[in-house]
Amino acid sequence: MDTALKKTLKAKAHHLSPVILLGTKGLTPAVISETNIALNAHELIKISIKGMEKKDRIIVANTLCNDLEAELIQTLGNTAVIYRKNKDK
């Protein structure tokens, strides 16, 4: 992904609210499934990751992206922005 597209996606994500809330239980199969559904519907989503240290939040976000073949656009505080192009649209 080139930097111009990443910059555009960051700007679009600015006004979004988190659609996935990830808590202290971490990355569960249910969270992965719901994130997959959200990515199919919206392509660009925010995820709120609470109850973890910064390095753990980044690991969880990267793991989620790898599992779902998505792209991590940005992490900012407790929020991660991920993108996956919907091939059907």
HTML snippet that shows the backbone in 3Dmol.js (N, CA, C, O; Angstrom):
<script src="https://3Dmol.org/build/3Dmol-min.js"></script>
<div id="view" style="width:600px;height:400px;position:relative"></div>
<script>
const pdb = `
ATOM      1  N   MET A   1       0.849  -1.166   0.000  1.00  0.00           N
ATOM      2  CA  MET A   1       0.000   0.000   0.000  1.00  0.00           C
ATOM      3  C   MET A   1       0.900   1.237   0.000  1.00  0.00           C
ATOM      4  O   MET A   1       1.847   1.337   0.780  1.00  0.00           O
ATOM      5  N   ASP A   2       0.586   2.158  -0.880  1.00  0.00           N
ATOM      6  CA  ASP A   2       1.412   3.358  -0.967  1.00  0.00           C
ATOM      7  C   ASP A   2       0.988   4.393   0.082  1.00  0.00           C
ATOM      8  O   ASP A   2      -0.098   4.306   0.655  1.00  0.00           O
ATOM      9  N   THR A   3       1.849   5.351   0.313  1.00  0.00           N
ATOM     10  CA  THR A   3       1.633   6.324   1.383  1.00  0.00           C
ATOM     11  C   THR A   3       0.459   7.259   1.096  1.00  0.00           C
ATOM     12  O   THR A   3      -0.214   7.706   2.025  1.00  0.00           O
ATOM     13  N   ALA A   4       0.209   7.557  -0.167  1.00  0.00           N
ATOM     14  CA  ALA A   4      -0.908   8.441  -0.504  1.00  0.00           C
ATOM     15  C   ALA A   4      -2.244   7.790  -0.130  1.00  0.00           C
ATOM     16  O   ALA A   4      -3.127   8.455   0.413  1.00  0.00           O
ATOM     17  N   LEU A   5      -2.392   6.508  -0.414  1.00  0.00           N
ATOM     18  CA  LEU A   5      -3.616   5.800  -0.062  1.00  0.00           C
ATOM     19  C   LEU A   5      -3.758   5.707   1.455  1.00  0.00           C
ATOM     20  O   LEU A   5      -4.849   5.880   1.997  1.00  0.00           O
ATOM     21  N   LYS A   6      -2.644   5.433   2.133  1.00  0.00           N
ATOM     22  CA  LYS A   6      -2.678   5.353   3.591  1.00  0.00           C
ATOM     23  C   LYS A   6      -3.106   6.686   4.207  1.00  0.00           C
ATOM     24  O   LYS A   6      -3.884   6.712   5.161  1.00  0.00           O
ATOM     25  N   LYS A   7      -2.606   7.768   3.670  1.00  0.00           N
ATOM     26  CA  LYS A   7      -2.960   9.100   4.157  1.00  0.00           C
ATOM     27  C   LYS A   7      -4.442   9.379   3.938  1.00  0.00           C
ATOM     28  O   LYS A   7      -5.103   9.944   4.809  1.00  0.00           O
ATOM     29  N   THR A   8      -4.964   8.988   2.784  1.00  0.00           N
ATOM     30  CA  THR A   8      -6.383   9.157   2.487  1.00  0.00           C
ATOM     31  C   THR A   8      -7.249   8.346   3.447  1.00  0.00           C
ATOM     32  O   THR A   8      -8.265   8.835   3.940  1.00  0.00           O
ATOM     33  N   LEU A   9      -6.840   7.098   3.709  1.00  0.00           N
ATOM     34  CA  LEU A   9      -7.600   6.247   4.614  1.00  0.00           C
ATOM     35  C   LEU A   9      -7.575   6.771   6.049  1.00  0.00           C
ATOM     36  O   LEU A   9      -8.576   6.682   6.760  1.00  0.00           O
ATOM     37  N   LYS A  10      -6.439   7.315   6.474  1.00  0.00           N
ATOM     38  CA  LYS A  10      -6.356   7.922   7.813  1.00  0.00           C
ATOM     39  C   LYS A  10      -7.337   9.079   7.932  1.00  0.00           C
ATOM     40  O   LYS A  10      -8.002   9.229   8.956  1.00  0.00           O
ATOM     41  N   ALA A  11      -7.428   9.895   6.892  1.00  0.00           N
ATOM     42  CA  ALA A  11      -8.345  11.031   6.905  1.00  0.00           C
ATOM     43  C   ALA A  11      -9.801  10.557   6.954  1.00  0.00           C
ATOM     44  O   ALA A  11     -10.614  11.138   7.673  1.00  0.00           O
ATOM     45  N   LYS A  12     -10.132   9.518   6.203  1.00  0.00           N
ATOM     46  CA  LYS A  12     -11.497   8.980   6.223  1.00  0.00           C
ATOM     47  C   LYS A  12     -11.834   8.362   7.575  1.00  0.00           C
ATOM     48  O   LYS A  12     -12.971   8.453   8.038  1.00  0.00           O
ATOM     49  N   ALA A  13     -10.853   7.738   8.203  1.00  0.00           N
ATOM     50  CA  ALA A  13     -11.082   7.054   9.478  1.00  0.00           C
ATOM     51  C   ALA A  13     -11.242   8.023  10.639  1.00  0.00           C
ATOM     52  O   ALA A  13     -11.780   7.657  11.684  1.00  0.00           O
ATOM     53  N   HIS A  14     -10.785   9.245  10.465  1.00  0.00           N
ATOM     54  CA  HIS A  14     -10.812  10.213  11.557  1.00  0.00           C
ATOM     55  C   HIS A  14     -12.205  10.372  12.161  1.00  0.00           C
ATOM     56  O   HIS A  14     -12.338  10.505  13.378  1.00  0.00           O
ATOM     57  N   HIS A  15     -13.234  10.360  11.331  1.00  0.00           N
ATOM     58  CA  HIS A  15     -14.593  10.609  11.804  1.00  0.00           C
ATOM     59  C   HIS A  15     -15.355   9.336  12.167  1.00  0.00           C
ATOM     60  O   HIS A  15     -16.510   9.408  12.585  1.00  0.00           O
ATOM     61  N   LEU A  16     -14.732   8.187  12.013  1.00  0.00           N
ATOM     62  CA  LEU A  16     -15.389   6.925  12.340  1.00  0.00           C
ATOM     63  C   LEU A  16     -15.380   6.660  13.837  1.00  0.00           C
ATOM     64  O   LEU A  16     -14.494   7.116  14.560  1.00  0.00           O
ATOM     65  N   SER A  17     -16.365   5.926  14.280  1.00  0.00           N
ATOM     66  CA  SER A  17     -16.402   5.437  15.659  1.00  0.00           C
ATOM     67  C   SER A  17     -15.963   3.983  15.650  1.00  0.00           C
ATOM     68  O   SER A  17     -16.167   3.290  14.653  1.00  0.00           O
ATOM     69  N   PRO A  18     -15.364   3.501  16.737  1.00  0.00           N
ATOM     70  CA  PRO A  18     -14.965   2.090  16.785  1.00  0.00           C
ATOM     71  C   PRO A  18     -16.174   1.165  16.655  1.00  0.00           C
ATOM     72  O   PRO A  18     -17.194   1.368  17.314  1.00  0.00           O
ATOM     73  N   VAL A  19     -16.050   0.156  15.805  1.00  0.00           N
ATOM     74  CA  VAL A  19     -17.126  -0.818  15.631  1.00  0.00           C
ATOM     75  C   VAL A  19     -16.820  -2.125  16.355  1.00  0.00           C
ATOM     76  O   VAL A  19     -17.715  -2.939  16.584  1.00  0.00           O
ATOM     77  N   ILE A  20     -15.564  -2.320  16.712  1.00  0.00           N
ATOM     78  CA  ILE A  20     -15.146  -3.505  17.463  1.00  0.00           C
ATOM     79  C   ILE A  20     -14.522  -3.033  18.769  1.00  0.00           C
ATOM     80  O   ILE A  20     -13.635  -2.179  18.771  1.00  0.00           O
ATOM     81  N   LEU A  21     -14.990  -3.594  19.873  1.00  0.00           N
ATOM     82  CA  LEU A  21     -14.442  -3.264  21.181  1.00  0.00           C
ATOM     83  C   LEU A  21     -13.761  -4.508  21.725  1.00  0.00           C
ATOM     84  O   LEU A  21     -14.414  -5.518  21.985  1.00  0.00           O
ATOM     85  N   LEU A  22     -12.462  -4.432  21.896  1.00  0.00           N
ATOM     86  CA  LEU A  22     -11.664  -5.556  22.352  1.00  0.00           C
ATOM     87  C   LEU A  22     -11.249  -5.290  23.788  1.00  0.00           C
ATOM     88  O   LEU A  22     -10.634  -4.264  24.080  1.00  0.00           O
ATOM     89  N   GLY A  23     -11.578  -6.200  24.678  1.00  0.00           N
ATOM     90  CA  GLY A  23     -11.317  -5.986  26.094  1.00  0.00           C
ATOM     91  C   GLY A  23     -10.205  -6.843  26.646  1.00  0.00           C
ATOM     92  O   GLY A  23      -9.283  -7.231  25.929  1.00  0.00           O
ATOM     93  N   THR A  24     -10.301  -7.135  27.925  1.00  0.00           N
ATOM     94  CA  THR A  24      -9.230  -7.836  28.631  1.00  0.00           C
ATOM     95  C   THR A  24      -9.095  -9.302  28.229  1.00  0.00           C
ATOM     96  O   THR A  24      -8.052  -9.910  28.469  1.00  0.00           O
ATOM     97  N   LYS A  25     -10.133  -9.879  27.623  1.00  0.00           N
ATOM     98  CA  LYS A  25     -10.041 -11.275  27.175  1.00  0.00           C
ATOM     99  C   LYS A  25      -9.166 -11.414  25.941  1.00  0.00           C
ATOM    100  O   LYS A  25      -8.758 -12.519  25.583  1.00  0.00           O
ATOM    101  N   GLY A  26      -8.881 -10.303  25.298  1.00  0.00           N
ATOM    102  CA  GLY A  26      -7.970 -10.322  24.161  1.00  0.00           C
ATOM    103  C   GLY A  26      -8.634 -10.766  22.870  1.00  0.00           C
ATOM    104  O   GLY A  26      -9.837 -10.600  22.668  1.00  0.00           O
ATOM    105  N   LEU A  27      -7.828 -11.322  22.024  1.00  0.00           N
ATOM    106  CA  LEU A  27      -8.245 -11.707  20.685  1.00  0.00           C
ATOM    107  C   LEU A  27      -8.858 -13.104  20.720  1.00  0.00           C
ATOM    108  O   LEU A  27      -8.134 -14.096  20.817  1.00  0.00           O
ATOM    109  N   THR A  28     -10.163 -13.188  20.643  1.00  0.00           N
ATOM    110  CA  THR A  28     -10.870 -14.464  20.683  1.00  0.00           C
ATOM    111  C   THR A  28     -11.405 -14.782  19.286  1.00  0.00           C
ATOM    112  O   THR A  28     -11.474 -13.888  18.442  1.00  0.00           O
ATOM    113  N   PRO A  29     -11.779 -16.015  19.027  1.00  0.00           N
ATOM    114  CA  PRO A  29     -12.378 -16.350  17.725  1.00  0.00           C
ATOM    115  C   PRO A  29     -13.625 -15.511  17.419  1.00  0.00           C
ATOM    116  O   PRO A  29     -13.876 -15.172  16.263  1.00  0.00           O
ATOM    117  N   ALA A  30     -14.396 -15.182  18.443  1.00  0.00           N
ATOM    118  CA  ALA A  30     -15.588 -14.354  18.230  1.00  0.00           C
ATOM    119  C   ALA A  30     -15.200 -12.946  17.757  1.00  0.00           C
ATOM    120  O   ALA A  30     -15.856 -12.384  16.880  1.00  0.00           O
ATOM    121  N   VAL A  31     -14.156 -12.389  18.326  1.00  0.00           N
ATOM    122  CA  VAL A  31     -13.695 -11.053  17.924  1.00  0.00           C
ATOM    123  C   VAL A  31     -13.202 -11.091  16.480  1.00  0.00           C
ATOM    124  O   VAL A  31     -13.496 -10.188  15.697  1.00  0.00           O
ATOM    125  N   ILE A  32     -12.462 -12.121  16.134  1.00  0.00           N
ATOM    126  CA  ILE A  32     -11.957 -12.260  14.767  1.00  0.00           C
ATOM    127  C   ILE A  32     -13.124 -12.367  13.785  1.00  0.00           C
ATOM    128  O   ILE A  32     -13.114 -11.735  12.729  1.00  0.00           O
ATOM    129  N   SER A  33     -14.119 -13.165  14.137  1.00  0.00           N
ATOM    130  CA  SER A  33     -15.289 -13.341  13.276  1.00  0.00           C
ATOM    131  C   SER A  33     -16.059 -12.032  13.095  1.00  0.00           C
ATOM    132  O   SER A  33     -16.432 -11.684  11.975  1.00  0.00           O
ATOM    133  N   GLU A  34     -16.294 -11.315  14.175  1.00  0.00           N
ATOM    134  CA  GLU A  34     -17.018 -10.043  14.096  1.00  0.00           C
ATOM    135  C   GLU A  34     -16.221  -8.997  13.311  1.00  0.00           C
ATOM    136  O   GLU A  34     -16.800  -8.196  12.577  1.00  0.00           O
ATOM    137  N   THR A  35     -14.913  -9.006  13.466  1.00  0.00           N
ATOM    138  CA  THR A  35     -14.074  -8.071  12.715  1.00  0.00           C
ATOM    139  C   THR A  35     -14.139  -8.388  11.226  1.00  0.00           C
ATOM    140  O   THR A  35     -14.174  -7.477  10.399  1.00  0.00           O
ATOM    141  N   ASN A  36     -14.155  -9.659  10.883  1.00  0.00           N
ATOM    142  CA  ASN A  36     -14.271 -10.073   9.487  1.00  0.00           C
ATOM    143  C   ASN A  36     -15.590  -9.575   8.895  1.00  0.00           C
ATOM    144  O   ASN A  36     -15.621  -9.072   7.771  1.00  0.00           O
ATOM    145  N   ILE A  37     -16.669  -9.716   9.648  1.00  0.00           N
ATOM    146  CA  ILE A  37     -17.982  -9.246   9.196  1.00  0.00           C
ATOM    147  C   ILE A  37     -17.966  -7.727   9.001  1.00  0.00           C
ATOM    148  O   ILE A  37     -18.483  -7.218   8.007  1.00  0.00           O
ATOM    149  N   ALA A  38     -17.374  -7.015   9.947  1.00  0.00           N
ATOM    150  CA  ALA A  38     -17.302  -5.553   9.860  1.00  0.00           C
ATOM    151  C   ALA A  38     -16.466  -5.109   8.659  1.00  0.00           C
ATOM    152  O   ALA A  38     -16.826  -4.149   7.977  1.00  0.00           O
ATOM    153  N   LEU A  39     -15.360  -5.795   8.398  1.00  0.00           N
ATOM    154  CA  LEU A  39     -14.522  -5.451   7.249  1.00  0.00           C
ATOM    155  C   LEU A  39     -15.250  -5.717   5.940  1.00  0.00           C
ATOM    156  O   LEU A  39     -15.114  -4.948   4.988  1.00  0.00           O
ATOM    157  N   ASN A  40     -16.018  -6.796   5.883  1.00  0.00           N
ATOM    158  CA  ASN A  40     -16.801  -7.076   4.674  1.00  0.00           C
ATOM    159  C   ASN A  40     -17.832  -5.986   4.422  1.00  0.00           C
ATOM    160  O   ASN A  40     -18.101  -5.631   3.274  1.00  0.00           O
ATOM    161  N   ALA A  41     -18.402  -5.464   5.485  1.00  0.00           N
ATOM    162  CA  ALA A  41     -19.442  -4.447   5.358  1.00  0.00           C
ATOM    163  C   ALA A  41     -18.881  -3.052   5.102  1.00  0.00           C
ATOM    164  O   ALA A  41     -19.459  -2.287   4.330  1.00  0.00           O
ATOM    165  N   HIS A  42     -17.761  -2.710   5.741  1.00  0.00           N
ATOM    166  CA  HIS A  42     -17.301  -1.324   5.724  1.00  0.00           C
ATOM    167  C   HIS A  42     -15.929  -1.091   5.083  1.00  0.00           C
ATOM    168  O   HIS A  42     -15.633   0.043   4.704  1.00  0.00           O
ATOM    169  N   GLU A  43     -15.105  -2.086   4.951  1.00  0.00           N
ATOM    170  CA  GLU A  43     -13.729  -2.006   4.444  1.00  0.00           C
ATOM    171  C   GLU A  43     -12.773  -1.293   5.394  1.00  0.00           C
ATOM    172  O   GLU A  43     -11.682  -1.802   5.653  1.00  0.00           O
ATOM    173  N   LEU A  44     -13.145  -0.150   5.910  1.00  0.00           N
ATOM    174  CA  LEU A  44     -12.295   0.643   6.810  1.00  0.00           C
ATOM    175  C   LEU A  44     -12.992   0.735   8.160  1.00  0.00           C
ATOM    176  O   LEU A  44     -14.100   1.260   8.259  1.00  0.00           O
ATOM    177  N   ILE A  45     -12.332   0.218   9.210  1.00  0.00           N
ATOM    178  CA  ILE A  45     -12.961   0.214  10.533  1.00  0.00           C
ATOM    179  C   ILE A  45     -11.961   0.632  11.608  1.00  0.00           C
ATOM    180  O   ILE A  45     -10.745   0.549  11.434  1.00  0.00           O
ATOM    181  N   LYS A  46     -12.525   1.080  12.719  1.00  0.00           N
ATOM    182  CA  LYS A  46     -11.740   1.372  13.917  1.00  0.00           C
ATOM    183  C   LYS A  46     -12.029   0.294  14.946  1.00  0.00           C
ATOM    184  O   LYS A  46     -13.157  -0.183  15.073  1.00  0.00           O
ATOM    185  N   ILE A  47     -10.983  -0.082  15.679  1.00  0.00           N
ATOM    186  CA  ILE A  47     -11.101  -1.059  16.743  1.00  0.00           C
ATOM    187  C   ILE A  47     -10.582  -0.428  18.016  1.00  0.00           C
ATOM    188  O   ILE A  47      -9.491   0.142  18.033  1.00  0.00           O
ATOM    189  N   SER A  48     -11.353  -0.525  19.076  1.00  0.00           N
ATOM    190  CA  SER A  48     -10.931  -0.027  20.384  1.00  0.00           C
ATOM    191  C   SER A  48     -10.330  -1.194  21.169  1.00  0.00           C
ATOM    192  O   SER A  48     -10.998  -2.202  21.399  1.00  0.00           O
ATOM    193  N   ILE A  49      -9.083  -1.054  21.573  1.00  0.00           N
ATOM    194  CA  ILE A  49      -8.366  -2.102  22.305  1.00  0.00           C
ATOM    195  C   ILE A  49      -8.037  -1.555  23.688  1.00  0.00           C
ATOM    196  O   ILE A  49      -7.193  -0.672  23.835  1.00  0.00           O
ATOM    197  N   LYS A  50      -8.715  -2.092  24.699  1.00  0.00           N
ATOM    198  CA  LYS A  50      -8.519  -1.587  26.062  1.00  0.00           C
ATOM    199  C   LYS A  50      -7.945  -2.668  26.964  1.00  0.00           C
ATOM    200  O   LYS A  50      -8.053  -3.858  26.670  1.00  0.00           O
ATOM    201  N   GLY A  51      -7.340  -2.249  28.054  1.00  0.00           N
ATOM    202  CA  GLY A  51      -6.841  -3.170  29.059  1.00  0.00           C
ATOM    203  C   GLY A  51      -5.513  -3.811  28.730  1.00  0.00           C
ATOM    204  O   GLY A  51      -5.180  -4.856  29.287  1.00  0.00           O
ATOM    205  N   MET A  52      -4.738  -3.201  27.827  1.00  0.00           N
ATOM    206  CA  MET A  52      -3.438  -3.757  27.438  1.00  0.00           C
ATOM    207  C   MET A  52      -2.404  -2.645  27.360  1.00  0.00           C
ATOM    208  O   MET A  52      -2.731  -1.468  27.206  1.00  0.00           O
ATOM    209  N   GLU A  53      -1.162  -3.051  27.471  1.00  0.00           N
ATOM    210  CA  GLU A  53      -0.055  -2.119  27.265  1.00  0.00           C
ATOM    211  C   GLU A  53       0.077  -1.808  25.778  1.00  0.00           C
ATOM    212  O   GLU A  53      -0.458  -2.530  24.937  1.00  0.00           O
ATOM    213  N   LYS A  54       0.787  -0.738  25.462  1.00  0.00           N
ATOM    214  CA  LYS A  54       0.930  -0.294  24.080  1.00  0.00           C
ATOM    215  C   LYS A  54       1.512  -1.387  23.181  1.00  0.00           C
ATOM    216  O   LYS A  54       0.992  -1.631  22.092  1.00  0.00           O
ATOM    217  N   LYS A  55       2.561  -2.031  23.617  1.00  0.00           N
ATOM    218  CA  LYS A  55       3.197  -3.058  22.773  1.00  0.00           C
ATOM    219  C   LYS A  55       2.243  -4.224  22.532  1.00  0.00           C
ATOM    220  O   LYS A  55       2.246  -4.813  21.451  1.00  0.00           O
ATOM    221  N   ASP A  56       1.424  -4.562  23.533  1.00  0.00           N
ATOM    222  CA  ASP A  56       0.455  -5.645  23.377  1.00  0.00           C
ATOM    223  C   ASP A  56      -0.670  -5.248  22.419  1.00  0.00           C
ATOM    224  O   ASP A  56      -1.148  -6.078  21.647  1.00  0.00           O
ATOM    225  N   ARG A  57      -1.092  -3.983  22.466  1.00  0.00           N
ATOM    226  CA  ARG A  57      -2.120  -3.503  21.539  1.00  0.00           C
ATOM    227  C   ARG A  57      -1.635  -3.597  20.098  1.00  0.00           C
ATOM    228  O   ARG A  57      -2.392  -3.977  19.204  1.00  0.00           O
ATOM    229  N   ILE A  58      -0.384  -3.253  19.879  1.00  0.00           N
ATOM    230  CA  ILE A  58       0.179  -3.314  18.528  1.00  0.00           C
ATOM    231  C   ILE A  58       0.275  -4.765  18.054  1.00  0.00           C
ATOM    232  O   ILE A  58      -0.019  -5.061  16.896  1.00  0.00           O
ATOM    233  N   ILE A  59       0.684  -5.664  18.944  1.00  0.00           N
ATOM    234  CA  ILE A  59       0.766  -7.088  18.600  1.00  0.00           C
ATOM    235  C   ILE A  59      -0.613  -7.630  18.249  1.00  0.00           C
ATOM    236  O   ILE A  59      -0.761  -8.352  17.263  1.00  0.00           O
ATOM    237  N   VAL A  60      -1.626  -7.289  19.047  1.00  0.00           N
ATOM    238  CA  VAL A  60      -2.989  -7.755  18.793  1.00  0.00           C
ATOM    239  C   VAL A  60      -3.494  -7.209  17.456  1.00  0.00           C
ATOM    240  O   VAL A  60      -4.094  -7.949  16.676  1.00  0.00           O
ATOM    241  N   ALA A  61      -3.263  -5.944  17.187  1.00  0.00           N
ATOM    242  CA  ALA A  61      -3.714  -5.340  15.931  1.00  0.00           C
ATOM    243  C   ALA A  61      -3.036  -6.011  14.733  1.00  0.00           C
ATOM    244  O   ALA A  61      -3.693  -6.308  13.735  1.00  0.00           O
ATOM    245  N   ASN A  62      -1.735  -6.248  14.829  1.00  0.00           N
ATOM    246  CA  ASN A  62      -1.014  -6.907  13.740  1.00  0.00           C
ATOM    247  C   ASN A  62      -1.469  -8.352  13.552  1.00  0.00           C
ATOM    248  O   ASN A  62      -1.593  -8.822  12.421  1.00  0.00           O
ATOM    249  N   THR A  63      -1.717  -9.056  14.653  1.00  0.00           N
ATOM    250  CA  THR A  63      -2.196 -10.438  14.574  1.00  0.00           C
ATOM    251  C   THR A  63      -3.565 -10.489  13.909  1.00  0.00           C
ATOM    252  O   THR A  63      -3.817 -11.346  13.061  1.00  0.00           O
ATOM    253  N   LEU A  64      -4.439  -9.579  14.291  1.00  0.00           N
ATOM    254  CA  LEU A  64      -5.768  -9.513  13.706  1.00  0.00           C
ATOM    255  C   LEU A  64      -5.684  -9.250  12.200  1.00  0.00           C
ATOM    256  O   LEU A  64      -6.392  -9.878  11.413  1.00  0.00           O
ATOM    257  N   CYS A  65      -4.826  -8.329  11.812  1.00  0.00           N
ATOM    258  CA  CYS A  65      -4.649  -8.027  10.389  1.00  0.00           C
ATOM    259  C   CYS A  65      -4.100  -9.229   9.631  1.00  0.00           C
ATOM    260  O   CYS A  65      -4.548  -9.517   8.521  1.00  0.00           O
ATOM    261  N   ASN A  66      -3.143  -9.925  10.213  1.00  0.00           N
ATOM    262  CA  ASN A  66      -2.591 -11.114   9.551  1.00  0.00           C
ATOM    263  C   ASN A  66      -3.647 -12.197   9.395  1.00  0.00           C
ATOM    264  O   ASN A  66      -3.730 -12.835   8.346  1.00  0.00           O
ATOM    265  N   ASP A  67      -4.456 -12.409  10.430  1.00  0.00           N
ATOM    266  CA  ASP A  67      -5.493 -13.442  10.379  1.00  0.00           C
ATOM    267  C   ASP A  67      -6.557 -13.128   9.327  1.00  0.00           C
ATOM    268  O   ASP A  67      -7.102 -14.037   8.702  1.00  0.00           O
ATOM    269  N   LEU A  68      -6.849 -11.855   9.135  1.00  0.00           N
ATOM    270  CA  LEU A  68      -7.930 -11.454   8.233  1.00  0.00           C
ATOM    271  C   LEU A  68      -7.451 -10.904   6.896  1.00  0.00           C
ATOM    272  O   LEU A  68      -8.255 -10.425   6.097  1.00  0.00           O
ATOM    273  N   GLU A  69      -6.158 -10.971   6.653  1.00  0.00           N
ATOM    274  CA  GLU A  69      -5.556 -10.451   5.421  1.00  0.00           C
ATOM    275  C   GLU A  69      -5.933  -8.979   5.210  1.00  0.00           C
ATOM    276  O   GLU A  69      -6.307  -8.560   4.115  1.00  0.00           O
ATOM    277  N   ALA A  70      -5.821  -8.222   6.290  1.00  0.00           N
ATOM    278  CA  ALA A  70      -6.134  -6.791   6.264  1.00  0.00           C
ATOM    279  C   ALA A  70      -4.847  -5.994   6.440  1.00  0.00           C
ATOM    280  O   ALA A  70      -3.779  -6.554   6.690  1.00  0.00           O
ATOM    281  N   GLU A  71      -4.969  -4.703   6.308  1.00  0.00           N
ATOM    282  CA  GLU A  71      -3.830  -3.793   6.421  1.00  0.00           C
ATOM    283  C   GLU A  71      -4.015  -2.899   7.641  1.00  0.00           C
ATOM    284  O   GLU A  71      -5.058  -2.265   7.799  1.00  0.00           O
ATOM    285  N   LEU A  72      -3.007  -2.849   8.500  1.00  0.00           N
ATOM    286  CA  LEU A  72      -3.042  -1.938   9.640  1.00  0.00           C
ATOM    287  C   LEU A  72      -2.673  -0.550   9.130  1.00  0.00           C
ATOM    288  O   LEU A  72      -1.565  -0.329   8.640  1.00  0.00           O
ATOM    289  N   ILE A  73      -3.605   0.371   9.249  1.00  0.00           N
ATOM    290  CA  ILE A  73      -3.388   1.732   8.762  1.00  0.00           C
ATOM    291  C   ILE A  73      -2.738   2.592   9.824  1.00  0.00           C
ATOM    292  O   ILE A  73      -1.808   3.348   9.543  1.00  0.00           O
ATOM    293  N   GLN A  74      -3.240   2.471  11.067  1.00  0.00           N
ATOM    294  CA  GLN A  74      -2.744   3.361  12.116  1.00  0.00           C
ATOM    295  C   GLN A  74      -3.144   2.819  13.479  1.00  0.00           C
ATOM    296  O   GLN A  74      -4.205   2.217  13.638  1.00  0.00           O
ATOM    297  N   THR A  75      -2.276   3.042  14.457  1.00  0.00           N
ATOM    298  CA  THR A  75      -2.655   2.849  15.850  1.00  0.00           C
ATOM    299  C   THR A  75      -2.449   4.186  16.545  1.00  0.00           C
ATOM    300  O   THR A  75      -1.427   4.848  16.369  1.00  0.00           O
ATOM    301  N   LEU A  76      -3.434   4.563  17.328  1.00  0.00           N
ATOM    302  CA  LEU A  76      -3.370   5.834  18.029  1.00  0.00           C
ATOM    303  C   LEU A  76      -4.048   5.647  19.371  1.00  0.00           C
ATOM    304  O   LEU A  76      -5.268   5.505  19.442  1.00  0.00           O
ATOM    305  N   GLY A  77      -3.255   5.648  20.440  1.00  0.00           N
ATOM    306  CA  GLY A  77      -3.808   5.399  21.763  1.00  0.00           C
ATOM    307  C   GLY A  77      -4.384   3.998  21.853  1.00  0.00           C
ATOM    308  O   GLY A  77      -3.697   3.015  21.574  1.00  0.00           O
ATOM    309  N   ASN A  78      -5.649   3.912  22.246  1.00  0.00           N
ATOM    310  CA  ASN A  78      -6.322   2.618  22.365  1.00  0.00           C
ATOM    311  C   ASN A  78      -7.040   2.207  21.089  1.00  0.00           C
ATOM    312  O   ASN A  78      -7.795   1.235  21.097  1.00  0.00           O
ATOM    313  N   THR A  79      -6.825   2.916  20.008  1.00  0.00           N
ATOM    314  CA  THR A  79      -7.573   2.688  18.781  1.00  0.00           C
ATOM    315  C   THR A  79      -6.647   2.245  17.645  1.00  0.00           C
ATOM    316  O   THR A  79      -5.558   2.786  17.451  1.00  0.00           O
ATOM    317  N   ALA A  80      -7.121   1.245  16.908  1.00  0.00           N
ATOM    318  CA  ALA A  80      -6.425   0.792  15.708  1.00  0.00           C
ATOM    319  C   ALA A  80      -7.368   0.965  14.523  1.00  0.00           C
ATOM    320  O   ALA A  80      -8.574   0.747  14.641  1.00  0.00           O
ATOM    321  N   VAL A  81      -6.816   1.353  13.396  1.00  0.00           N
ATOM    322  CA  VAL A  81      -7.585   1.494  12.163  1.00  0.00           C
ATOM    323  C   VAL A  81      -7.077   0.440  11.196  1.00  0.00           C
ATOM    324  O   VAL A  81      -5.882   0.371  10.908  1.00  0.00           O
ATOM    325  N   ILE A  82      -7.998  -0.385  10.694  1.00  0.00           N
ATOM    326  CA  ILE A  82      -7.594  -1.416   9.745  1.00  0.00           C
ATOM    327  C   ILE A  82      -8.463  -1.338   8.483  1.00  0.00           C
ATOM    328  O   ILE A  82      -9.595  -0.855   8.514  1.00  0.00           O
ATOM    329  N   TYR A  83      -7.900  -1.824   7.384  1.00  0.00           N
ATOM    330  CA  TYR A  83      -8.535  -1.728   6.075  1.00  0.00           C
ATOM    331  C   TYR A  83      -8.349  -3.029   5.329  1.00  0.00           C
ATOM    332  O   TYR A  83      -7.280  -3.640   5.352  1.00  0.00           O
ATOM    333  N   ARG A  84      -9.419  -3.437   4.667  1.00  0.00           N
ATOM    334  CA  ARG A  84      -9.330  -4.573   3.743  1.00  0.00           C
ATOM    335  C   ARG A  84     -10.289  -4.290   2.596  1.00  0.00           C
ATOM    336  O   ARG A  84     -11.484  -4.088   2.812  1.00  0.00           O
ATOM    337  N   LYS A  85      -9.766  -4.276   1.387  1.00  0.00           N
ATOM    338  CA  LYS A  85     -10.570  -4.019   0.189  1.00  0.00           C
ATOM    339  C   LYS A  85     -11.572  -5.146   0.034  1.00  0.00           C
ATOM    340  O   LYS A  85     -11.212  -6.321   0.096  1.00  0.00           O
ATOM    341  N   ASN A  86     -12.820  -4.785  -0.165  1.00  0.00           N
ATOM    342  CA  ASN A  86     -13.867  -5.761  -0.412  1.00  0.00           C
ATOM    343  C   ASN A  86     -13.872  -6.074  -1.897  1.00  0.00           C
ATOM    344  O   ASN A  86     -14.135  -5.196  -2.717  1.00  0.00           O
ATOM    345  N   LYS A  87     -13.587  -7.300  -2.242  1.00  0.00           N
ATOM    346  CA  LYS A  87     -13.451  -7.689  -3.647  1.00  0.00           C
ATOM    347  C   LYS A  87     -14.795  -7.680  -4.371  1.00  0.00           C
ATOM    348  O   LYS A  87     -14.835  -7.611  -5.599  1.00  0.00           O
ATOM    349  N   ASP A  88     -15.899  -7.750  -3.619  1.00  0.00           N
ATOM    350  CA  ASP A  88     -17.220  -7.779  -4.233  1.00  0.00           C
ATOM    351  C   ASP A  88     -17.749  -6.401  -4.599  1.00  0.00           C
ATOM    352  O   ASP A  88     -18.692  -6.291  -5.382  1.00  0.00           O
ATOM    353  N   LYS A  89     -17.160  -5.355  -4.046  1.00  0.00           N
ATOM    354  CA  LYS A  89     -17.644  -3.991  -4.324  1.00  0.00           C
ATOM    355  C   LYS A  89     -16.976  -3.412  -5.545  1.00  0.00           C
ATOM    356  O   LYS A  89     -17.261  -2.277  -5.925  1.00  0.00           O
TER     357      LYS A  89
END
`;
const viewer = $3Dmol.createViewer("view");
viewer.addModel(pdb, "pdb");
viewer.setStyle({}, {cartoon: {color: "spectrum"}});
viewer.zoomTo();
viewer.render();
</script>
